[in-house]
Amino acid sequence: MTIVSFLDYASVLVFAITGALVASRAQLDLVGFAFIASLTALGGGTIRDLLLDRNPIFWIANPTYLGVAAAASLVIFFTAHLFESRMRALIWLDSFALAVAVAAGVGVAISLEQSTTIVILMGMITGCMGGLMRDVVVGDVPVVLKQGELYVTAAFAGAATATVAKVYGLETPLALLACAAATWILRAGSLAFGWNLPVYRSTPPKS
C-alpha cells in the first residue's frame, strides 16, 4: 500500500465516522447513516479526482473505500449513543479527518506532478468539500464557514507546508506528514484556544 492510498483510507474512515455522527444527531435511519457517511468520506476525493481528470475516480477503481464508509456508518448506527457529547466528538474527529484528507489530496496531486498551486488547491478541496456537503445536506451551518474558525485556513497552511517541504528536498512521505501535522495543529488550536482570523464587522451608516 502506498502512502497516498493509506491516507485515502484513513481520511475515508474518519470522515465516514463524522458523517455518521451527524446522521445520528439528525436521527436518520440506517440508509441515511450510510448515505451521509459516504458523502462525507468520498465527496472531497471525488471532486479532486474529477478536477484532476483522474480516471477512474478512486472509489470506483477500488470499491473497498465505499465498503469502509458503509461499515463505519453501520458501527456508529449502533454505538452513537455511547458518546456523551456527539458534537464534541464530531468536532475533534473532523479536525483529525481534515488533517489526513488534506495530506491525501496533496499526495495525489504530487504523484500526478501538478504545479504548486494545484497541489495546494487539491489538498484544500479534498479536506474541505466532504464536510461542506455533509453539513449542507443535513441543514447545518457548514463548519468551513463558521465565524472566525481556522478550517480552510488550516487546510491551506498544511498544503502549503507540504509544498515548501518538497522544495527543500524532503521525501514525499515526510512532506505529507508535515502537511497533516500543520493542518491539525492549526485546527486544534482554533478549537482548544480560540485561534482565529479577524472577521469583517460592518459599520452602521452615519446619520
C-alpha positions in Angstrom: 0.0 0.0 0.0 1.4 3.4 -1.0 1.4 6.4 1.4 -1.3 8.1 -0.7 -3.6 5.0 -0.6 -3.1 4.8 3.2 -4.0 8.4 3.7 -7.1 8.0 1.4 -8.2 5.0 3.5 -7.6 6.9 6.8 -9.5 10.0 5.7 -12.4 7.9 4.3 -12.7 6.1 7.6 -12.6 9.1 9.9 -14.7 11.3 7.7 -17.3 8.5 7.5 -17.4 8.4 11.3 -18.0 12.1 11.4 -20.8 11.8 8.8 -22.4 9.0 10.7 -22.3 11.1 13.9 -24.0 14.0 12.1 -26.6 11.5 10.9 -27.2 10.3 14.5 -27.8 13.9 15.6 -30.3 14.2 12.8 -31.9 10.9 13.9 -31.7 9.3 10.4 -32.3 5.7 9.6 -29.6 3.2 8.6 -29.8 4.1 4.9 -29.5 7.8 5.9 -26.4 7.0 8.0 -24.8 5.2 5.1 -25.6 8.0 2.7 -24.3 10.8 4.9 -21.2 8.8 5.9 -20.3 8.0 2.3 -21.0 11.6 1.1 -18.7 12.9 3.8 -16.0 10.3 3.3 -15.9 10.3 -0.5 -17.1 13.7 -1.6 -13.8 15.7 -1.3 -11.8 13.0 -3.0 -14.4 12.6 -5.8 -14.2 16.3 -6.6 -10.4 16.2 -6.5 -10.3 13.3 -9.0 -12.8 14.9 -11.3 -10.9 18.1 -11.4 -7.6 16.3 -12.0 -9.2 14.1 -14.7 -8.1 11.1 -12.7 -9.9 8.1 -14.3 -11.4 6.1 -12.8 -12.3 8.0 -9.6 -10.5 6.4 -6.6 -13.5 4.7 -5.0 -14.7 3.4 -8.4 -11.3 2.0 -9.1 -11.3 0.4 -5.7 -14.8 0.0 -4.1 -13.2 -1.0 -0.8 -13.3 2.7 0.0 -17.1 2.6 -0.2 -17.2 -0.5 1.9 -15.1 1.2 4.6 -17.5 4.1 4.7 -20.6 1.8 4.8 -19.0 -0.3 7.6 -18.2 2.8 9.6 -21.8 4.1 9.3 -23.1 0.7 10.5 -20.9 0.7 13.6 -21.8 4.2 14.5 -25.5 3.5 14.0 -25.3 1.0 16.9 -22.8 2.9 19.1 -23.6 6.6 18.7 -25.5 6.6 22.0 -22.2 5.8 23.8 -20.8 9.2 23.0 -21.5 11.5 25.9 -21.3 14.5 23.6 -21.6 13.7 20.0 -21.0 17.3 18.9 -17.7 17.4 20.8 -16.6 14.0 19.4 -17.7 15.2 15.9 -15.7 18.4 16.0 -12.4 16.7 17.2 -12.8 13.7 14.8 -13.4 16.2 12.0 -10.2 18.0 12.8 -8.2 14.8 12.5 -10.0 13.8 9.3 -9.3 17.3 7.9 -5.5 16.8 8.5 -5.4 13.4 6.9 -7.6 14.3 3.9 -5.5 17.4 3.1 -2.4 15.3 3.1 -4.1 12.7 0.9 -5.2 15.4 -1.6 -1.7 16.8 -1.7 -0.2 13.4 -2.1 -2.4 12.6 -5.1 -1.6 15.9 -6.8 2.1 15.5 -6.2 2.0 11.9 -7.6 0.4 13.4 -10.8 3.2 16.1 -10.9 0.9 19.0 -10.7 2.1 22.6 -10.1 2.4 24.1 -6.6 -0.8 26.0 -6.9 -2.8 22.9 -8.0 -1.2 20.8 -5.2 -2.4 23.3 -2.6 -5.9 23.6 -4.1 -6.3 19.8 -4.3 -5.3 19.4 -0.7 -7.9 22.0 0.4 -10.6 20.6 -1.8 -10.0 17.0 -0.5 -10.0 18.2 3.1 -13.0 20.6 3.0 -15.6 19.6 0.4 -16.8 16.3 2.0 -17.6 18.1 5.3 -19.2 21.0 3.4 -21.5 18.7 1.5 -22.4 16.8 4.7 -23.4 20.0 6.6 -25.4 21.4 3.7 -27.3 18.2 3.2 -28.4 17.9 6.9 -29.1 21.7 7.1 -26.3 22.7 9.4 -24.1 25.8 9.1 -21.1 24.4 7.3 -18.2 24.2 9.7 -15.9 25.6 7.0 -17.8 28.9 7.2 -18.2 29.2 11.0 -17.2 32.7 12.1 -13.5 33.1 12.7 -12.6 29.4 13.0 -9.4 28.1 11.3 -10.6 25.4 8.9 -10.0 26.3 5.3 -7.0 28.4 6.6 -5.6 25.3 8.3 -6.1 23.2 5.1 -4.3 25.9 3.1 -1.4 26.1 5.6 -1.0 22.4 5.7 -0.9 22.0 1.9 1.5 24.9 1.6 3.7 23.3 4.3 4.0 20.2 2.1 4.9 22.2 -1.0 7.6 24.1 0.9 8.9 20.8 2.4 9.2 19.4 -1.1 11.1 22.4 -2.3 13.6 21.9 0.4 14.2 18.3 -0.6 12.0 16.3 1.9 10.8 13.0 0.7 7.1 12.8 -0.1 6.1 10.8 3.0 7.8 13.3 5.3 6.3 16.2 3.4 2.8 14.7 3.8 3.4 14.1 7.5 4.4 17.7 7.9 1.2 18.7 6.0 -1.0 16.7 8.3 0.7 18.0 11.4 0.5 21.6 10.4 -3.2 21.3 9.4 -4.1 19.6 12.6 -2.1 21.9 14.9 -3.9 25.0 13.5 -7.3 23.4 13.6 -6.8 22.0 17.1 -5.5 25.4 18.3 -8.6 27.0 16.9 -10.8 24.6 18.8 -8.9 24.5 22.1 -7.5 28.0 22.3 -9.8 30.1 20.1 -7.2 30.8 17.4 -9.0 32.7 14.6 -8.7 35.2 11.9 -10.2 38.7 12.1 -13.7 38.8 10.8 -15.5 41.6 9.0 -17.6 43.9 11.2 -20.0 46.2 9.4 -20.1 49.8 10.5 -23.5 51.4 10.8 -24.0 54.2 8.4 -23.6 57.7 9.8 -26.9 59.5 10.3 
